[in-house]
């Protein structure tokens, strides 16, 4: 039983380890969303639940939330030398948004 507990803790730690790489791999993250559209619901939920934790782990890092009526839900990542990548998260769940953000954080520009 103790092994299972340790293993589960280890997996949980690995799943959130990407959050500590934000400052190392990126220069900025922008969340573009609509305040009330169904398509932005997952991104709104993700930001609401995770912004505080992300900011606590990366206090000087710019996490920007941009709201605009009718905007497509997207996550933008800016890397070194001004290289930017974005991914549409329109219609995704908060969990899927997190997976997309993790991919942006862990990949190289």
SVG drawing of the C-alpha trace seen along z (x, -y; Angstrom):
<svg xmlns="http://www.w3.org/2000/svg" viewBox="-22 -43 38 45">
<polyline fill="none" stroke="black" stroke-width="0.4" points="0.0,0.0 2.8,-2.4 4.4,-1.9 1.1,-2.8 0.8,-6.0 4.3,-7.1 3.8,-6.2 0.6,-8.2 2.3,-11.2 5.2,-10.9 2.8,-10.9 0.9,-13.9 4.2,-15.8 5.2,-14.9 1.9,-16.0 2.3,-19.5 6.0,-19.8 5.6,-21.6 4.2,-24.6 7.7,-25.2 9.2,-25.3 7.1,-28.3 9.7,-30.9 12.6,-28.8 11.0,-28.1 8.7,-31.1 8.7,-34.9 4.9,-35.4 1.6,-33.6 -1.6,-35.2 -5.1,-33.8 -7.6,-35.2 -11.2,-34.5 -14.8,-35.7 -16.4,-36.6 -19.6,-34.7 -19.4,-32.4 -19.8,-28.7 -16.6,-28.1 -14.5,-30.0 -16.1,-28.2 -13.2,-25.7 -10.5,-28.4 -12.5,-30.7 -12.7,-27.7 -9.0,-26.9 -8.0,-30.5 -10.3,-30.7 -9.0,-27.5 -5.3,-27.7 -4.3,-31.4 -3.4,-31.7 -1.2,-28.5 0.6,-29.5 1.3,-33.0 2.5,-31.6 4.9,-29.3 6.1,-32.0 5.5,-35.3 7.4,-37.6 6.1,-35.9 3.5,-37.8 0.3,-35.8 -2.0,-38.0 -5.8,-37.5 -7.4,-39.3 -11.2,-39.3 -13.0,-40.4 -16.6,-39.8 -16.8,-37.1 -13.1,-36.3 -11.9,-32.7 -10.5,-31.0 -6.7,-30.8 -3.5,-30.4 -0.5,-32.3 3.1,-31.5 6.0,-33.9 9.5,-32.3 13.0,-33.8 13.7,-36.2 10.0,-37.1 8.9,-33.7 5.2,-33.1 3.0,-30.0 -0.7,-29.8 -3.2,-27.0 -7.0,-27.2 -8.8,-25.9 -12.2,-26.8 -14.8,-24.4 -12.2,-22.4 -12.7,-21.5 -10.5,-23.0 -8.5,-19.8 -7.9,-19.8 -6.8,-23.5 -4.3,-22.5 -2.9,-19.8 -2.5,-22.2 -0.8,-24.8 1.5,-22.1 2.5,-21.2 3.3,-24.9 5.4,-25.2 7.4,-22.0 8.2,-22.4 11.0,-24.4 10.4,-27.4"/>
</svg>
